[in-house]
Amino acid sequence: MKKNGYTDTTIKATGKRLRHLQRNCNLHDPEDVKGYIANKECSNAFKETLIEAYARALHYVRLRLSCEALSEFRRP
């Protein structure tokens, strides 16, 4: 995230929110995450930050999987 121009506070807050989600739902199941966030008793602003943190994590995982697929494809 640092290479993408995010500040240290954004990186720390994203990690904190992802750990919160991890303690309360299965991060490998987007429907579980959506259900948890939808039913959580908190402000809409906090729900939005949880969604943004999860979206960043999904983006990273997809990029990593794409890179792994490319390296598998290029091997003789």
The first five atom37 places (N, CA, C, CB, O) and aatype in JSON, in Angstrom:
{
  "aatype": [12, 11, 11, 2, 7, 18, 16, 3, 16, 16, 9, 11, 0, 16, 7, 11, 1, 10, 1, 8, 10, 5, 1, 2, 4, 2, 10, 8, 3, 14, 6, 3, 19, 11, 7, 18, 9, 0, 2, 11, 6, 4, 15, 2, 0, 13, 11, 6, 16, 10, 9, 6, 0, 18, 0, 1, 0, 10, 8, 18, 19, 1, 10, 1, 10, 15, 4, 6, 0, 10, 15, 6, 13, 1, 1, 14],
  "atom_mask": [
    [1, 1, 1, 1, 1],
    [1, 1, 1, 1, 1],
    [1, 1, 1, 1, 1],
    [1, 1, 1, 1, 1],
    [1, 1, 1, 0, 1],
    [1, 1, 1, 1, 1],
    [1, 1, 1, 1, 1],
    [1, 1, 1, 1, 1],
    [1, 1, 1, 1, 1],
    [1, 1, 1, 1, 1],
    [1, 1, 1, 1, 1],
    [1, 1, 1, 1, 1],
    [1, 1, 1, 1, 1],
    [1, 1, 1, 1, 1],
    [1, 1, 1, 0, 1],
    [1, 1, 1, 1, 1],
    [1, 1, 1, 1, 1],
    [1, 1, 1, 1, 1],
    [1, 1, 1, 1, 1],
    [1, 1, 1, 1, 1],
    [1, 1, 1, 1, 1],
    [1, 1, 1, 1, 1],
    [1, 1, 1, 1, 1],
    [1, 1, 1, 1, 1],
    [1, 1, 1, 1, 1],
    [1, 1, 1, 1, 1],
    [1, 1, 1, 1, 1],
    [1, 1, 1, 1, 1],
    [1, 1, 1, 1, 1],
    [1, 1, 1, 1, 1],
    [1, 1, 1, 1, 1],
    [1, 1, 1, 1, 1],
    [1, 1, 1, 1, 1],
    [1, 1, 1, 1, 1],
    [1, 1, 1, 0, 1],
    [1, 1, 1, 1, 1],
    [1, 1, 1, 1, 1],
    [1, 1, 1, 1, 1],
    [1, 1, 1, 1, 1],
    [1, 1, 1, 1, 1],
    [1, 1, 1, 1, 1],
    [1, 1, 1, 1, 1],
    [1, 1, 1, 1, 1],
    [1, 1, 1, 1, 1],
    [1, 1, 1, 1, 1],
    [1, 1, 1, 1, 1],
    [1, 1, 1, 1, 1],
    [1, 1, 1, 1, 1],
    [1, 1, 1, 1, 1],
    [1, 1, 1, 1, 1],
    [1, 1, 1, 1, 1],
    [1, 1, 1, 1, 1],
    [1, 1, 1, 1, 1],
    [1, 1, 1, 1, 1],
    [1, 1, 1, 1, 1],
    [1, 1, 1, 1, 1],
    [1, 1, 1, 1, 1],
    [1, 1, 1, 1, 1],
    [1, 1, 1, 1, 1],
    [1, 1, 1, 1, 1],
    [1, 1, 1, 1, 1],
    [1, 1, 1, 1, 1],
    [1, 1, 1, 1, 1],
    [1, 1, 1, 1, 1],
    [1, 1, 1, 1, 1],
    [1, 1, 1, 1, 1],
    [1, 1, 1, 1, 1],
    [1, 1, 1, 1, 1],
    [1, 1, 1, 1, 1],
    [1, 1, 1, 1, 1],
    [1, 1, 1, 1, 1],
    [1, 1, 1, 1, 1],
    [1, 1, 1, 1, 1],
    [1, 1, 1, 1, 1],
    [1, 1, 1, 1, 1],
    [1, 1, 1, 1, 1]
  ],
  "atom_positions": [
    [[0.82, -1.18, 0.0], [0.0, 0.0, 0.0], [0.87, 1.26, 0.0], [-0.94, -0.01, 1.2], [0.49, 2.3, -0.54]],
    [[2.04, 1.15, 0.61], [2.94, 2.3, 0.67], [3.35, 2.73, -0.74], [4.2, 1.97, 1.5], [3.45, 3.92, -1.03]],
    [[3.58, 1.76, -1.62], [3.98, 2.06, -2.99], [2.86, 2.73, -3.78], [4.42, 0.8, -3.7], [3.11, 3.41, -4.77]],
    [[1.62, 2.55, -3.33], [0.48, 3.16, -4.01], [0.13, 4.53, -3.46], [-0.72, 2.26, -3.91], [-0.88, 5.12, -3.84]],
    [[0.97, 5.05, -2.56], [0.79, 6.41, -2.06], [-0.08, 6.54, -0.82], [0.0, 0.0, 0.0], [-0.45, 7.65, -0.45]],
    [[-0.41, 5.43, -0.17], [-1.2, 5.51, 1.06], [-0.31, 5.96, 2.21], [-1.86, 4.14, 1.38], [0.86, 5.58, 2.27]],
    [[-0.87, 6.76, 3.11], [-0.1, 7.22, 4.27], [-0.02, 6.1, 5.31], [-0.75, 8.48, 4.9], [-0.76, 5.12, 5.25]],
    [[0.91, 6.27, 6.25], [1.09, 5.27, 7.3], [-0.19, 5.1, 8.12], [2.25, 5.66, 8.21], [-0.52, 3.98, 8.52]],
    [[-0.9, 6.2, 8.38], [-2.12, 6.09, 9.18], [-3.2, 5.3, 8.44], [-2.65, 7.49, 9.53], [-3.95, 4.56, 9.06]],
    [[-3.27, 5.45, 7.13], [-4.23, 4.69, 6.34], [-3.89, 3.2, 6.36], [-4.28, 5.2, 4.89], [-4.78, 2.35, 6.47]],
    [[-2.62, 2.89, 6.26], [-2.17, 1.5, 6.27], [-2.49, 0.86, 7.62], [-0.65, 1.42, 5.97], [-2.99, -0.27, 7.68]],
    [[-2.2, 1.57, 8.71], [-2.48, 1.04, 10.05], [-3.98, 0.86, 10.27], [-1.9, 1.96, 11.12], [-4.42, -0.15, 10.81]],
    [[-4.78, 1.85, 9.84], [-6.23, 1.76, 10.02], [-6.81, 0.61, 9.21], [-6.89, 3.08, 9.61], [-7.73, -0.07, 9.67]],
    [[-6.29, 0.4, 8.01], [-6.76, -0.72, 7.17], [-6.46, -2.05, 7.84], [-6.1, -0.67, 5.77], [-7.31, -2.93, 7.87]],
    [[-5.26, -2.2, 8.38], [-4.9, -3.42, 9.1], [-5.78, -3.65, 10.31], [0.0, 0.0, 0.0], [-6.22, -4.77, 10.56]],
    [[-6.04, -2.59, 11.04], [-6.89, -2.69, 12.23], [-8.31, -3.13, 11.86], [-6.94, -1.35, 12.99], [-8.9, -3.98, 12.53]],
    [[-8.84, -2.57, 10.79], [-10.2, -2.92, 10.37], [-10.27, -4.35, 9.82], [-10.71, -1.92, 9.32], [-11.25, -5.05, 10.03]],
    [[-9.23, -4.77, 9.12], [-9.19, -6.14, 8.62], [-9.09, -7.15, 9.77], [-8.01, -6.33, 7.65], [-9.72, -8.21, 9.72]],
    [[-8.31, -6.82, 10.79], [-8.24, -7.7, 11.96], [-9.6, -7.78, 12.66], [-7.16, -7.22, 12.94], [-10.0, -8.84, 13.13]],
    [[-10.3, -6.65, 12.72], [-11.65, -6.63, 13.31], [-12.58, -7.56, 12.52], [-12.22, -5.19, 13.33], [-13.31, -8.36, 13.1]],
    [[-12.54, -7.46, 11.19], [-13.36, -8.32, 10.36], [-12.97, -9.79, 10.53], [-13.25, -7.91, 8.89], [-13.83, -10.66, 10.59]],
    [[-11.68, -10.05, 10.61], [-11.18, -11.42, 10.73], [-11.67, -12.07, 12.03], [-9.65, -11.44, 10.67], [-11.98, -13.26, 12.06]],
    [[-11.73, -11.27, 13.11], [-12.2, -11.81, 14.39], [-13.7, -12.12, 14.37], [-11.9, -10.82, 15.51], [-14.16, -12.96, 15.14]],
    [[-14.44, -11.46, 13.5], [-15.9, -11.57, 13.54], [-16.54, -12.3, 12.37], [-16.47, -10.23, 13.62], [-17.73, -12.61, 12.42]],
    [[-15.8, -12.56, 11.33], [-16.38, -13.27, 10.18], [-15.27, -13.93, 9.36], [-17.21, -12.3, 9.29], [-14.08, -13.73, 9.62]],
    [[-15.68, -14.71, 8.38], [-14.75, -15.43, 7.51], [-14.38, -14.53, 6.33], [-15.37, -16.77, 7.02], [-15.21, -14.25, 5.47]],
    [[-13.13, -14.08, 6.29], [-12.7, -13.17, 5.22], [-12.66, -13.84, 3.85], [-11.33, -12.62, 5.53], [-12.63, -13.16, 2.82]],
    [[-12.66, -15.16, 3.82], [-12.66, -15.89, 2.55], [-14.05, -16.02, 1.95], [-12.05, -17.27, 2.74], [-14.2, -16.54, 0.84]],
    [[-15.06, -15.56, 2.67], [-16.44, -15.64, 2.21], [-17.03, -14.23, 2.14], [-17.29, -16.55, 3.14], [-17.49, -13.71, 3.16]],
    [[-17.04, -13.6, 0.96], [-17.55, -12.23, 0.83], [-18.99, -12.07, 1.32], [-17.46, -11.79, -0.6], [-19.34, -11.01, 1.83]],
    [[-19.82, -13.09, 1.16], [-21.2, -12.99, 1.64], [-21.25, -12.91, 3.16], [-22.01, -14.19, 1.15], [-22.09, -12.2, 3.72]],
    [[-20.36, -13.63, 3.83], [-20.29, -13.57, 5.29], [-19.86, -12.18, 5.74], [-19.32, -14.63, 5.82], [-20.41, -11.63, 6.7]],
    [[-18.87, -11.61, 5.05], [-18.39, -10.27, 5.38], [-19.5, -9.25, 5.17], [-17.16, -9.9, 4.53], [-19.73, -8.39, 6.02]],
    [[-20.19, -9.33, 4.04], [-21.28, -8.4, 3.75], [-22.38, -8.51, 4.81], [-21.86, -8.66, 2.36], [-22.91, -7.49, 5.26]],
    [[-22.72, -9.72, 5.18], [-23.74, -9.91, 6.2], [-23.33, -9.34, 7.55], [0.0, 0.0, 0.0], [-24.14, -8.71, 8.23]],
    [[-22.08, -9.56, 7.92], [-21.58, -9.03, 9.19], [-21.65, -7.5, 9.2], [-20.14, -9.5, 9.45], [-22.15, -6.91, 10.16]],
    [[-21.16, -6.88, 8.13], [-21.14, -5.42, 8.08], [-22.57, -4.87, 8.06], [-20.37, -4.93, 6.84], [-22.86, -3.88, 8.73]],
    [[-23.45, -5.5, 7.31], [-24.84, -5.02, 7.22], [-25.55, -5.07, 8.56], [-25.61, -5.84, 6.19], [-26.35, -4.19, 8.87]],
    [[-25.26, -6.1, 9.36], [-25.95, -6.28, 10.64], [-25.24, -5.64, 11.83], [-26.14, -7.73, 10.91], [-25.76, -5.65, 12.94]],
    [[-24.05, -5.09, 11.6], [-23.28, -4.5, 12.69], [-23.96, -3.22, 13.17], [-21.84, -4.22, 12.25], [-24.39, -2.39, 12.37]],
    [[-24.03, -3.07, 14.49], [-24.6, -1.87, 15.1], [-23.5, -0.81, 15.21], [-25.22, -2.19, 16.51], [-22.76, -0.77, 16.19]],
    [[-23.42, 0.05, 14.2], [-22.44, 1.13, 14.19], [-22.88, 2.16, 13.16], [-21.0, 0.6, 13.88], [-23.89, 1.98, 12.49]],
    [[-22.11, 3.22, 13.06], [-22.47, 4.27, 12.09], [-22.22, 3.8, 10.66], [-21.68, 5.56, 12.38], [-21.42, 2.89, 10.42]],
    [[-22.9, 4.43, 9.74], [-22.68, 4.11, 8.33], [-21.26, 4.47, 7.89], [-23.71, 4.85, 7.46], [-20.7, 3.83, 7.0]],
    [[-20.68, 5.5, 8.51], [-19.31, 5.9, 8.17], [-18.32, 4.78, 8.53], [-18.93, 7.21, 8.9], [-17.4, 4.5, 7.77]],
    [[-18.52, 4.14, 9.7], [-17.63, 3.05, 10.09], [-17.84, 1.85, 9.18], [-17.86, 2.66, 11.55], [-16.87, 1.17, 8.81]],
    [[-19.08, 1.58, 8.81], [-19.35, 0.48, 7.88], [-18.63, 0.72, 6.56], [-20.87, 0.32, 7.65], [-18.1, -0.21, 5.95]],
    [[-18.62, 1.97, 6.13], [-17.94, 2.31, 4.88], [-16.44, 2.06, 4.98], [-18.21, 3.77, 4.51], [-15.82, 1.59, 4.02]],
    [[-15.84, 2.38, 6.13], [-14.4, 2.14, 6.28], [-14.09, 0.65, 6.3], [-13.87, 2.81, 7.57], [-13.05, 0.22, 5.79]],
    [[-14.99, -0.16, 6.87], [-14.81, -1.61, 6.85], [-14.86, -2.14, 5.41], [-15.88, -2.31, 7.71], [-14.06, -2.98, 5.02]],
    [[-15.81, -1.62, 4.64], [-15.96, -2.03, 3.24], [-14.72, -1.65, 2.44], [-17.21, -1.39, 2.62], [-14.22, -2.44, 1.64]],
    [[-14.22, -0.43, 2.65], [-13.02, 0.02, 1.93], [-11.81, -0.83, 2.27], [-12.74, 1.5, 2.24], [-11.03, -1.19, 1.39]],
    [[-11.64, -1.16, 3.55], [-10.5, -2.0, 3.95], [-10.6, -3.38, 3.32], [-10.44, -2.12, 5.49], [-9.6, -3.92, 2.85]],
    [[-11.79, -3.95, 3.31], [-11.98, -5.28, 2.71], [-11.74, -5.22, 1.21], [-13.39, -5.82, 3.02], [-11.17, -6.15, 0.63]],
    [[-12.18, -4.15, 0.57], [-11.96, -4.0, -0.88], [-10.48, -3.92, -1.2], [-12.69, -2.76, -1.4], [-10.03, -4.48, -2.19]],
    [[-9.72, -3.21, -0.36], [-8.26, -3.14, -0.57], [-7.63, -4.52, -0.45], [-7.61, -2.17, 0.44], [-6.76, -4.88, -1.24]],
    [[-8.08, -5.28, 0.53], [-7.53, -6.63, 0.72], [-7.86, -7.53, -0.47], [-8.08, -7.25, 2.02], [-7.0, -8.27, -0.95]],
    [[-9.09, -7.46, -0.96], [-9.47, -8.26, -2.12], [-8.67, -7.87, -3.35], [-10.96, -8.11, -2.41], [-8.26, -8.74, -4.12]],
    [[-8.44, -6.59, -3.52], [-7.65, -6.1, -4.66], [-6.24, -6.67, -4.59], [-7.6, -4.54, -4.68], [-5.7, -7.12, -5.61]],
    [[-5.64, -6.67, -3.42], [-4.29, -7.21, -3.25], [-4.26, -8.71, -3.56], [-3.78, -6.96, -1.82], [-3.36, -9.18, -4.25]],
    [[-5.23, -9.45, -3.05], [-5.27, -10.89, -3.26], [-5.42, -11.21, -4.75], [-6.42, -11.53, -2.46], [-4.76, -12.12, -5.26]],
    [[-6.28, -10.48, -5.43], [-6.46, -10.71, -6.88], [-5.18, -10.42, -7.65], [-7.6, -9.85, -7.42], [-4.83, -11.16, -8.56]],
    [[-4.48, -9.34, -7.29], [-3.22, -9.03, -7.97], [-2.2, -10.13, -7.72], [-2.67, -7.67, -7.49], [-1.48, -10.53, -8.64]],
    [[-2.13, -10.61, -6.5], [-1.18, -11.66, -6.17], [-1.5, -12.94, -6.92], [-1.17, -11.93, -4.67], [-0.6, -13.61, -7.43]],
    [[-2.77, -13.28, -6.99], [-3.16, -14.48, -7.73], [-2.88, -14.33, -9.21], [-4.65, -14.79, -7.5], [-2.48, -15.29, -9.87]],
    [[-3.08, -13.13, -9.76], [-2.79, -12.89, -11.17], [-1.3, -13.07, -11.46], [-3.24, -11.48, -11.59], [-0.93, -13.66, -12.47]],
    [[-0.47, -12.56, -10.57], [0.98, -12.69, -10.76], [1.4, -14.15, -10.68], [1.74, -11.86, -9.71], [2.25, -14.6, -11.45]],
    [[0.81, -14.9, -9.74], [1.14, -16.32, -9.63], [0.7, -17.08, -10.87], [0.49, -16.92, -8.39], [1.42, -17.97, -11.34]],
    [[-0.45, -16.75, -11.41], [-0.94, -17.41, -12.62], [-0.02, -17.12, -13.8], [-2.38, -16.95, -12.94], [0.25, -18.01, -14.61]],
    [[0.45, -15.88, -13.91], [1.35, -15.53, -15.0], [2.67, -16.28, -14.88], [1.6, -14.02, -15.02], [3.21, -16.75, -15.88]],
    [[3.19, -16.39, -13.67], [4.47, -17.1, -13.51], [4.31, -18.58, -13.83], [5.01, -16.92, -12.07], [5.23, -19.2, -14.37]],
    [[3.15, -19.17, -13.49], [2.88, -20.57, -13.85], [2.79, -20.72, -15.36], [1.57, -21.06, -13.18], [3.28, -21.7, -15.91]],
    [[2.18, -19.77, -16.02], [1.99, -19.81, -17.46], [3.33, -19.72, -18.19], [1.06, -18.7, -17.9], [3.51, -20.35, -19.22]],
    [[4.25, -18.93, -17.66], [5.53, -18.68, -18.34], [6.53, -19.81, -18.14], [6.13, -17.39, -17.86], [7.52, -19.88, -18.87]],
    [[6.31, -20.67, -17.18], [7.26, -21.77, -16.94], [7.19, -22.78, -18.07], [6.96, -22.47, -15.58], [6.1, -23.11, -18.55]],
    [[8.35, -23.26, -18.51], [8.34, -24.25, -19.61], [7.88, -25.62, -19.15], [9.73, -24.36, -20.21], [7.83, -26.55, -19.96]]
  ]
}
